[in-house]
Amino acid sequence: MRRALAALDEHRHVIKHHDRIAIVDFSAPSSEERLHFLDVASGRTTRLLVAHGSGSDPCHTGYLERFSNVSGLNASSEGAFLTRDYYVGKHGQSQRLAGLDPTNDHAMDRAIVIHGAWYANADMIGAHGKLGRSQGCFAVGETCLDAMFDHLGTGRLLYAGRA
């Protein structure tokens, strides 16, 4: 949380809204609710499941092994992201993200977005002990997508890293 709040301060000139942020703790396995919604003023948090990229977990252990900002590797990137506009794509309703750090500044070119996915639904954990993997996107369960969009909206911070 400390690094996410420091990123919010560092990028305050680009991040329009400072009231709510999302923090993804990729040190936790995909079987845990590792996406934290934080209300900055009250400190209240809620959590969701979120998938990581297949290139970050090549053996599909459920644990993120490495980050990358390189196109074609299907890996998750770390750092501060700005939530941008919504669109409808191959995964349905989705939200673009702009990377604000050198570790994720290719997010727009790589089409790293927030979207819903069947492989990020909670029932995957019961069946497989972990979520499926994305191509580097922040994929959440299909029934959780509205909550994700409602919390973040546009012009807010999503911070991804490892504790």
MOMOJO-V174291 format. One record per run of one state. SS is the DSSP state (A for helix, B for strand, O for the rest). FROM is the first residue (numbers start at 1). TO is the last residue. If there is no record, write none. Layout:
# MOMOJO-V174291
ss->{SS:SS}
from->{FROM:FROM}
to->{TO:TO}
This chain:
# MOMOJO-V174291
ss->{O:A:O:B:O:B:O:B:O:B:A:O:B:O:B:O:A:O:B:A:O:A:O:B:O:B:A:O:B:O}
from->{1:2:11:20:26:35:40:45:49:53:54:57:79:90:92:100:107:111:113:118:121:123:129:134:135:138:142:153:157:162}
to->{1:10:19:25:34:39:44:48:52:53:56:78:89:91:99:106:110:112:117:120:122:128:133:134:137:141:152:156:161:163}
